Each structure stands twice: as structure tokens, then as C-alpha cells.
Amino acid sequence: MDYKKFLLFGDSITEFAFDPEHFTIGAALANAYTRKLDIVQRGYAGYNSRWAIPILEKIIENSGKDIVIGTIFFGSNDSVQKGPQRVSLPEFVDNIRKMIKMMKQANIKPIVVGPGLIDRNVWDVLKTQDIEKGWIRSNQLFEEYVNVLIDLTKDENVPFVNLRQSFLETSETKNEKWQKYLIDGLHFSGDGYRIFFRKLMKIIDLYYPEYSPDNMKTSLPNWRDIEADGSNISL
């Protein structure tokens, strides 16, 4: 029995979406969409938007007819100051636009997600060799890439999950340091993934209510409604 699919497409923050060590968005979505949608995780640590395009093409070619909604989450690598991962702002915009259009053409509801925050006091210590090469990430660079995504998603009329804003607002509301949302200065802790999950669900409720879990039918009847011989189970 097949279910329609919810695609999580992105870099390492998507790849780590089912880390069993703490709360993660992948497991939370799988729980929210139990017997409604299958969560398909396609995350690639270290990848940028340029390298992502042919991968998304292949995903859609192989499984596009079953995918109904999906996230596009890149920018943390694209925005690095220099090095092989760097993608300039103009190309980054073009790449994300291409992926949005690819999803739309395949009748997949796209949701774009932007970079959160980086704690250089932690990340730079862990990545000294990268820093020595000039492969530097910063909140200033992240913000530049977030801002172009805000404009792009408005232009394409698709929803945007602004994690940078969500992290800062949550930190202020709860009077806590936003650094606790990161496990190593860049990747998300359980608290960070929880903020991501809650913001994503609000976006779905607002922009794609037909795919809000509360508005979707559960596959197969409740066990209390099944005849003893199972004759009324319709597959």
C-alpha cells in the first residue's frame, strides 16, 4: 500500500533530520503524518544549491508523481566566504528558482527554507583547517542569503521558512541564548529542530491547508470500526 510523499530536500541539516539523539524534524513529521504521508528524507551534508539541481531532477524523475509537498533547504554552504561550496548570491537565487519551478511543474507544493544562525565561537574552533583556508561562515553572510530568499519567494509566490528570524524571536521571547539551538555552532540541536518543526507546520497550515495533518484523512479505518473478519478493510 503506497502513500503520497512529503520530500525533505536539503543539506546536512536535512540529512540529520532523524538523528535519534534528540528531537528532530524528520521524526516529528513522520509522527504528525502517520497513515497520511510518507516522509522522504533526501539530505546531503556539505552540498550547495548548484550540486542539488541534478539530484532534484532525478528525484522528481523517479518519484515525482508520488510527492505532493516538499522543502528546499540550502544556503548554509552556498554562503561560505570562499571555497568549493561557495555559490554567489545571483547564482544561488537562480538555483533556488529553478528548483521551485521544478517542483511546481511536477505539481509538488514547494516550501523554501533559509539558513538559521551560526555560532562562530564554537564552529570555528571545530573547523580550524577550513577557517585557515578562508572557508568562513558568518551571520552576516547568512543574512544576505536569507534576504534574497525572502525576495525570491515573494516573487515566486511560495512560502518561506525564515529560521534566522524564528531563532532570534524565540530567543528573545524565552529570554534564552539562541546558541542553544545549535549542537556544534551550525547544525541544529533538539531545540533548534523543534523551532523548525513548529514554524514549518504553521507555514503548511497557512499556505497549504489541504496538507495540514488535521485536514487529511487517515488511511484505513479505526480498528474499532473493522468487522471481525476484516471484510470491510478497503485497500
C-alpha positions as CSV (number, residue, x, y, z in Angstrom):
1,M,0.0,0.0,0.0
2,D,1.5,3.3,-1.1
3,Y,1.2,6.7,0.4
4,K,1.8,10.1,-1.2
5,K,5.1,11.6,-0.1
6,F,6.5,14.7,1.8
7,L,10.0,15.4,0.5
8,L,12.7,16.9,2.7
9,F,15.4,18.1,0.4
10,G,18.5,19.9,1.5
11,D,22.0,19.8,3.0
12,S,23.3,18.3,6.3
13,I,20.5,19.8,8.4
14,T,18.1,17.7,6.4
15,E,20.4,14.7,6.4
16,F,20.5,14.8,10.2
17,A,16.7,15.1,10.4
18,F,16.2,11.7,12.0
19,D,19.1,11.8,14.5
20,P,17.9,9.6,17.4
21,E,20.0,11.5,20.0
22,H,17.5,14.4,20.3
23,F,14.2,15.9,18.9
24,T,14.4,16.1,15.1
25,I,12.1,17.4,12.4
26,G,12.1,14.2,10.4
27,A,10.7,12.1,13.3
28,A,8.3,14.8,14.3
29,L,6.9,15.0,10.7
30,A,6.7,11.2,10.5
31,N,4.6,11.2,13.7
32,A,2.4,14.1,12.5
33,Y,1.7,12.4,9.2
34,T,1.3,8.8,10.4
35,R,-1.0,7.0,8.0
36,K,-1.3,10.2,5.9
37,L,2.0,10.9,4.1
38,D,5.4,9.2,4.0
39,I,8.3,11.4,4.9
40,V,11.1,11.1,2.3
41,Q,14.4,12.5,3.5
42,R,17.0,13.5,0.9
43,G,19.7,15.4,2.7
44,Y,23.3,15.7,1.6
45,A,25.9,17.1,4.0
46,G,28.1,19.8,2.6
47,Y,26.1,20.2,-0.6
48,N,25.1,23.5,-2.1
49,S,22.3,24.6,-4.4
50,R,24.4,24.1,-7.6
51,W,25.0,20.4,-6.8
52,A,21.4,20.0,-5.7
53,I,19.7,20.7,-9.0
54,P,20.6,17.4,-10.9
55,I,19.7,15.5,-7.7
56,L,16.3,17.0,-7.5
57,E,15.8,16.3,-11.2
58,K,16.5,12.6,-10.6
59,I,14.3,12.5,-7.5
60,I,11.4,14.0,-9.5
61,E,12.0,11.8,-12.4
62,N,11.9,8.7,-10.3
63,S,9.3,9.6,-7.6
64,G,7.8,12.9,-8.6
65,K,4.3,11.5,-9.2
66,D,4.1,10.4,-5.6
67,I,5.5,13.6,-4.0
68,V,2.9,16.2,-3.1
69,I,4.8,18.7,-0.9
70,G,8.5,19.4,-0.3
71,T,11.1,21.6,1.3
72,I,14.1,23.2,-0.4
73,F,16.7,24.0,2.2
74,F,20.1,25.3,1.1
75,G,22.2,28.3,1.8
76,S,24.4,27.4,4.8
77,N,27.1,26.0,2.4
78,D,26.4,28.3,-0.5
79,S,27.1,31.4,1.7
80,V,30.6,30.3,2.8
81,Q,33.0,33.1,2.1
82,K,35.2,31.1,-0.2
83,G,36.0,27.5,-1.2
84,P,34.4,24.8,-3.4
85,Q,31.0,25.1,-1.7
86,R,30.5,28.8,-2.3
87,V,27.8,29.9,-4.7
88,S,27.4,33.6,-5.4
89,L,24.2,35.3,-4.5
90,P,23.0,35.7,-8.1
91,E,23.6,32.0,-8.9
92,F,22.1,31.0,-5.6
93,V,18.8,32.8,-6.5
94,D,18.8,31.2,-9.9
95,N,19.4,27.8,-8.5
96,I,16.6,28.0,-5.9
97,R,14.3,29.5,-8.5
98,K,15.0,26.5,-10.8
99,M,14.2,24.1,-8.0
100,I,11.0,25.9,-7.2
101,K,9.9,25.7,-10.8
102,M,10.9,22.0,-11.0
103,M,8.6,21.3,-8.1
104,K,5.8,23.4,-9.4
105,Q,6.0,21.7,-12.8
106,A,5.7,18.3,-11.0
107,N,2.7,19.5,-9.0
108,I,4.7,19.5,-5.8
109,K,3.9,22.2,-3.3
110,P,7.3,23.9,-2.6
111,I,8.4,25.4,0.7
112,V,11.7,27.2,0.8
113,V,13.8,27.2,4.0
114,G,16.6,29.6,4.7
115,P,19.8,29.3,6.9
116,G,19.4,29.9,10.6
117,L,22.3,31.2,12.6
118,I,26.0,30.3,13.2
119,D,27.9,30.5,16.5
120,R,31.5,31.1,15.3
121,N,32.8,30.8,18.8
122,V,32.1,27.1,18.6
123,W,32.1,26.3,14.8
124,D,35.4,28.0,14.0
125,V,37.2,26.1,16.8
126,L,35.9,22.8,15.4
127,K,36.8,23.7,11.8
128,T,40.2,25.3,12.2
129,Q,41.6,23.9,8.9
130,D,38.6,25.3,7.0
131,I,39.0,28.7,8.7
132,E,42.7,28.8,7.8
133,K,41.7,28.3,4.1
134,G,39.2,31.2,4.4
135,W,36.2,28.9,4.3
136,I,34.3,31.1,6.7
137,R,30.6,31.2,7.6
138,S,29.1,34.2,9.4
139,N,25.7,35.5,10.4
140,Q,26.3,38.5,8.1
141,L,26.6,36.2,5.1
142,F,23.7,34.0,6.3
143,E,21.6,37.1,6.5
144,E,22.4,38.2,2.9
145,Y,21.3,34.8,1.6
146,V,18.2,34.9,3.7
147,N,17.2,38.3,2.4
148,V,17.5,37.2,-1.2
149,L,15.3,34.2,-0.4
150,I,12.7,36.5,1.1
151,D,12.5,38.4,-2.1
152,L,12.6,35.3,-4.3
153,T,9.8,33.5,-2.5
154,K,7.6,36.6,-2.7
155,D,8.3,36.8,-6.4
156,E,7.5,33.1,-6.9
157,N,4.6,33.2,-4.5
158,V,5.8,30.3,-2.4
159,P,6.1,30.1,1.4
160,F,9.4,30.8,3.1
161,V,10.5,29.4,6.5
162,N,12.8,32.1,7.9
163,L,14.7,30.2,10.6
164,R,17.0,33.1,11.3
165,Q,14.1,35.2,12.3
166,S,12.4,32.3,14.2
167,F,15.6,31.6,16.2
168,L,16.0,35.3,17.2
169,E,12.4,35.8,18.1
170,T,12.2,32.6,20.1
171,S,15.4,33.5,21.9
172,E,14.0,36.9,22.8
173,T,10.6,35.6,23.8
174,K,12.0,32.9,26.1
175,N,14.9,35.1,27.3
176,E,17.5,32.4,26.4
177,K,20.6,32.4,24.2
178,W,20.0,31.3,20.6
179,Q,23.2,29.4,20.7
180,K,21.3,26.6,22.5
181,Y,19.5,25.9,19.2
182,L,22.8,24.7,17.7
183,I,24.6,21.5,18.6
184,D,28.0,22.4,17.1
185,G,27.7,26.0,16.2
186,L,25.9,25.3,12.9
187,H,23.8,22.2,12.9
188,F,20.6,22.1,14.9
189,S,20.1,20.8,18.4
190,G,16.8,19.3,19.5
191,D,15.6,22.8,20.5
192,G,16.6,24.1,17.1
193,Y,14.8,21.3,15.2
194,R,11.7,21.9,17.4
195,I,11.6,25.6,16.3
196,F,12.0,24.5,12.7
197,F,9.2,21.9,13.0
198,R,6.7,24.3,14.6
199,K,7.4,27.0,12.1
200,L,7.1,24.6,9.2
201,M,3.7,23.3,10.5
202,K,2.4,26.9,10.8
203,I,3.5,27.6,7.2
204,I,1.7,24.4,6.0
205,D,-1.4,25.4,7.9
206,L,-1.4,28.8,6.3
207,Y,-0.3,28.2,2.7
208,Y,-1.2,24.5,2.1
209,P,-4.0,23.7,4.5
210,E,-5.0,20.7,2.4
211,Y,-1.8,19.1,3.6
212,S,-2.2,20.1,7.3
213,P,-2.3,16.8,9.2
214,D,-5.6,17.8,10.9
215,N,-7.2,18.2,7.4
216,M,-6.0,14.9,6.0
217,K,-7.8,11.6,6.1
218,T,-6.1,8.8,7.9
219,S,-5.6,5.7,5.7
220,L,-7.7,2.6,6.7
221,P,-10.5,2.7,9.3
222,N,-10.1,2.8,13.1
223,W,-9.7,-0.8,14.4
224,R,-13.0,-0.4,16.3
225,D,-14.8,0.0,13.0
226,I,-13.4,-3.1,11.4
227,E,-15.5,-6.3,11.1
228,A,-14.1,-9.3,12.9
229,D,-13.3,-11.0,9.6
230,G,-11.7,-7.8,8.2
231,S,-14.1,-7.8,5.3
232,N,-14.6,-4.0,5.4
233,I,-10.9,-3.1,5.1
234,S,-10.6,-1.4,1.7
235,L,-7.0,-1.3,0.4
